Amino acid sequence: MLSRLTTNTVKTIIPAMNPIETVSQPRHAATILNHPIRPRILAHAREPISSSELARRLGQPRQRINYHVRQLADAGLLQPAGQQRKRNMVEQQYLASARAYVLTPDVVGEAAPSVDAAHDDASAAHLVALCARAQSEVAQVMESAHAAGLRARTMSMTSDVRFTSVEQRAAFTVELMKAVTDVVARYTTPYKNADGALAPGRPFRMVLGCYPIPSENTK
């Protein structure tokens, strides 16, 4: 948006940007997904940018971009990032609140997958439910750590493998579970004491999964 330049100074305060922001509130999720151009606006706003510059880059009328910018700003997804002088006018610049966004399963409330509802530990539904719970919980940890000015410590590993037979995959599963169980027993403290009370130490949750790679994602 443009306003008349009334002073010789231009504000250049740049707000802090999160690396990843988790979106768990339906209202915020709806704000992002309401129009396909809004995710593009957020992507271009990883650096301070004005509505007029966004309109030029996206090939859209400035009035239309102004509307979407206001909606994103009202939801806190765009933050004022100072002003830039342009001829005899001053343009308000905006910065996205994060470099990337993740919609957590909490967005759909009670319709989110439940670990307790998937009784078959070997089913794809159970793995999806585990991943959904992990995504929501890690999001909470990230937000708490960011609010405290700390870095959340996690552990993760990924590896692409191939199996040439069902027997090979089954043997791999058995041996991997044995190895993981052994490492857990040797290097961790039981989660609960014998009487059912929580044991001392900081609790962590480990999720282990292996699934077929979708054909469109293979090289």
C-alpha positions as CSV (number, residue, x, y, z in Angstrom):
1,M,0.0,0.0,0.0
2,L,1.2,3.5,-0.7
3,S,1.1,6.7,1.5
4,R,2.5,10.2,1.1
5,L,6.1,10.7,2.4
6,T,5.9,13.1,5.3
7,T,9.3,12.7,6.8
8,N,12.8,12.0,5.6
9,T,13.1,8.7,7.5
10,V,11.8,5.3,6.4
11,K,11.3,2.5,9.0
12,T,13.4,-0.6,8.3
13,I,12.5,-2.8,11.3
14,I,12.6,-6.5,10.2
15,P,10.7,-8.9,12.4
16,A,12.0,-12.3,13.2
17,M,11.0,-15.2,10.9
18,N,10.4,-18.8,12.1
19,P,12.0,-21.5,9.9
20,I,8.8,-23.5,10.0
21,E,5.5,-22.5,11.4
22,T,2.9,-25.1,12.3
23,V,-0.7,-24.2,11.5
24,S,-3.1,-26.0,13.9
25,Q,-6.0,-23.5,14.0
26,P,-8.7,-24.1,11.4
27,R,-9.1,-20.3,10.9
28,H,-5.4,-19.8,10.0
29,A,-5.5,-22.9,7.7
30,A,-8.5,-21.5,5.9
31,T,-6.8,-18.2,5.5
32,I,-3.9,-19.8,3.7
33,L,-6.0,-22.2,1.6
34,N,-8.8,-19.8,0.8
35,H,-7.2,-18.8,-2.5
36,P,-4.4,-20.5,-4.5
37,I,-2.5,-17.2,-4.7
38,R,-2.0,-16.9,-0.9
39,P,0.6,-19.6,-0.6
40,R,2.5,-17.9,-3.5
41,I,2.3,-14.6,-1.6
42,L,3.8,-16.2,1.5
43,A,6.6,-17.8,-0.6
44,H,7.5,-14.4,-2.2
45,A,7.4,-12.7,1.2
46,R,10.3,-14.7,2.6
47,E,12.1,-11.4,2.1
48,P,10.5,-8.0,2.8
49,I,8.3,-7.1,-0.1
50,S,5.5,-4.6,-0.9
51,S,2.0,-5.3,-2.3
52,S,2.9,-3.5,-5.5
53,E,6.0,-5.6,-6.0
54,L,4.0,-8.8,-5.2
55,A,1.5,-7.7,-7.8
56,R,4.2,-7.2,-10.4
57,R,5.8,-10.6,-9.7
58,L,2.6,-12.5,-9.7
59,G,1.1,-10.7,-12.6
60,Q,-2.0,-9.7,-10.7
61,P,-3.8,-6.3,-10.2
62,R,-2.5,-4.5,-7.1
63,Q,-6.0,-4.1,-5.7
64,R,-6.5,-7.9,-5.7
65,I,-3.1,-8.5,-4.1
66,N,-3.8,-5.8,-1.5
67,Y,-6.9,-7.7,-0.4
68,H,-5.1,-11.0,0.0
69,V,-2.2,-9.3,1.8
70,R,-4.6,-7.7,4.3
71,Q,-6.2,-11.1,5.0
72,L,-2.9,-12.8,5.6
73,A,-1.7,-9.9,7.7
74,D,-4.9,-9.9,9.9
75,A,-4.2,-13.6,10.6
76,G,-0.6,-12.8,11.6
77,L,0.8,-14.8,8.6
78,L,2.3,-11.6,7.2
79,Q,4.1,-9.0,9.4
80,P,4.9,-5.4,8.7
81,A,8.6,-5.2,7.8
82,G,9.3,-1.5,7.5
83,Q,8.7,0.9,4.7
84,Q,10.4,1.6,1.4
85,R,10.6,5.0,-0.3
86,K,9.4,5.0,-3.9
87,R,9.6,8.3,-5.6
88,N,7.5,10.7,-3.4
89,M,5.6,7.8,-1.9
90,V,6.3,5.2,0.9
91,E,5.4,1.6,0.4
92,Q,4.6,-0.7,3.3
93,Q,6.6,-3.9,3.2
94,Y,5.7,-7.3,4.6
95,L,7.5,-10.4,5.7
96,A,6.0,-13.8,6.1
97,S,5.9,-15.1,9.6
98,A,7.8,-18.2,8.6
99,R,9.9,-19.6,5.7
100,A,7.5,-22.6,5.4
101,Y,4.2,-23.7,6.8
102,V,2.9,-27.1,7.9
103,L,-0.8,-27.9,8.5
104,T,-1.0,-30.3,11.4
105,P,-3.7,-32.9,11.7
106,D,-5.3,-30.9,14.5
107,V,-6.7,-28.6,11.8
108,V,-9.5,-31.2,11.2
109,G,-10.1,-31.7,14.9
110,E,-11.9,-35.0,15.8
111,A,-11.7,-36.1,12.1
112,A,-7.9,-36.5,12.5
113,P,-6.5,-40.1,12.5
114,S,-6.3,-41.7,15.9
115,V,-3.6,-44.2,16.9
116,D,-6.1,-46.0,19.2
117,A,-8.5,-46.5,16.3
118,A,-5.9,-48.4,14.2
119,H,-5.6,-51.8,15.9
120,D,-3.3,-53.5,13.3
121,D,0.3,-52.3,14.0
122,A,1.4,-53.5,10.5
123,S,-1.3,-51.5,8.7
124,A,-0.7,-48.4,6.7
125,A,-3.5,-46.7,8.6
126,H,-1.6,-47.2,11.9
127,L,1.6,-45.7,10.4
128,V,-0.4,-42.7,9.1
129,A,-1.9,-42.2,12.6
130,L,1.5,-42.5,14.2
131,C,3.0,-39.9,11.8
132,A,0.0,-37.6,12.4
133,R,0.5,-37.8,16.2
134,A,4.2,-37.2,15.8
135,Q,3.6,-34.2,13.6
136,S,1.2,-32.6,16.1
137,E,3.5,-33.3,19.1
138,V,6.7,-32.1,17.4
139,A,4.8,-28.9,16.4
140,Q,4.0,-28.3,20.0
141,V,7.6,-28.9,21.1
142,M,8.8,-26.5,18.4
143,E,6.4,-23.7,19.4
144,S,7.3,-24.1,23.1
145,A,11.1,-24.1,22.4
146,H,10.7,-21.0,20.1
147,A,8.8,-19.1,22.7
148,A,11.5,-19.9,25.3
149,G,14.3,-18.9,22.9
150,L,15.6,-22.5,22.8
151,R,16.2,-25.1,20.1
152,A,14.1,-28.3,20.2
153,R,16.4,-31.4,20.2
154,T,15.1,-34.3,18.1
155,M,16.4,-37.5,16.5
156,S,15.6,-38.6,13.0
157,M,16.9,-40.9,10.3
158,T,15.7,-41.9,6.8
159,S,17.0,-44.5,4.4
160,D,15.7,-45.8,1.0
161,V,16.0,-49.6,0.6
162,R,14.7,-52.3,-1.7
163,F,13.3,-55.8,-1.0
164,T,13.3,-58.5,-3.7
165,S,10.9,-60.8,-1.9
166,V,8.3,-60.9,0.9
167,E,10.5,-63.2,2.8
168,Q,13.4,-60.7,2.7
169,R,11.2,-57.9,3.9
170,A,9.8,-60.1,6.8
171,A,13.3,-61.1,7.9
172,F,14.4,-57.5,7.8
173,T,11.4,-56.5,10.0
174,V,12.1,-59.1,12.6
175,E,15.8,-58.3,12.8
176,L,15.3,-54.6,12.9
177,M,12.8,-54.9,15.7
178,K,15.2,-57.0,17.7
179,A,18.0,-54.5,17.2
180,V,15.9,-51.6,18.1
181,T,14.5,-53.4,21.2
182,D,18.1,-54.2,22.3
183,V,19.3,-50.6,21.9
184,V,16.2,-49.2,23.8
185,A,16.8,-51.7,26.6
186,R,20.5,-50.8,26.9
187,Y,20.5,-47.1,26.4
188,T,17.3,-45.7,27.9
189,T,15.5,-45.7,31.2
190,P,12.1,-47.4,31.5
191,Y,9.2,-44.9,30.8
192,K,7.4,-46.0,33.9
193,N,8.4,-47.6,37.2
194,A,7.1,-51.0,38.3
195,D,4.3,-49.3,40.3
196,G,3.1,-47.5,37.2
197,A,4.5,-44.1,38.2
198,L,6.4,-42.0,35.6
199,A,10.2,-42.6,35.9
200,P,12.6,-39.7,36.2
201,G,14.2,-38.1,33.2
202,R,12.9,-36.3,30.1
203,P,10.4,-38.4,28.1
204,F,10.9,-38.9,24.3
205,R,8.7,-40.8,21.9
206,M,10.3,-42.9,19.1
207,V,8.4,-43.7,15.9
208,L,9.8,-46.3,13.5
209,G,8.2,-46.9,10.1
210,C,8.9,-48.5,6.8
211,Y,6.6,-48.2,3.8
212,P,6.5,-48.6,0.0
213,I,7.7,-45.5,-1.9
214,P,4.9,-44.1,-4.1
215,S,5.8,-44.8,-7.8
216,E,5.7,-41.1,-8.7
217,N,8.3,-40.4,-6.1
218,T,10.9,-42.9,-7.3
219,K,13.7,-42.1,-9.7
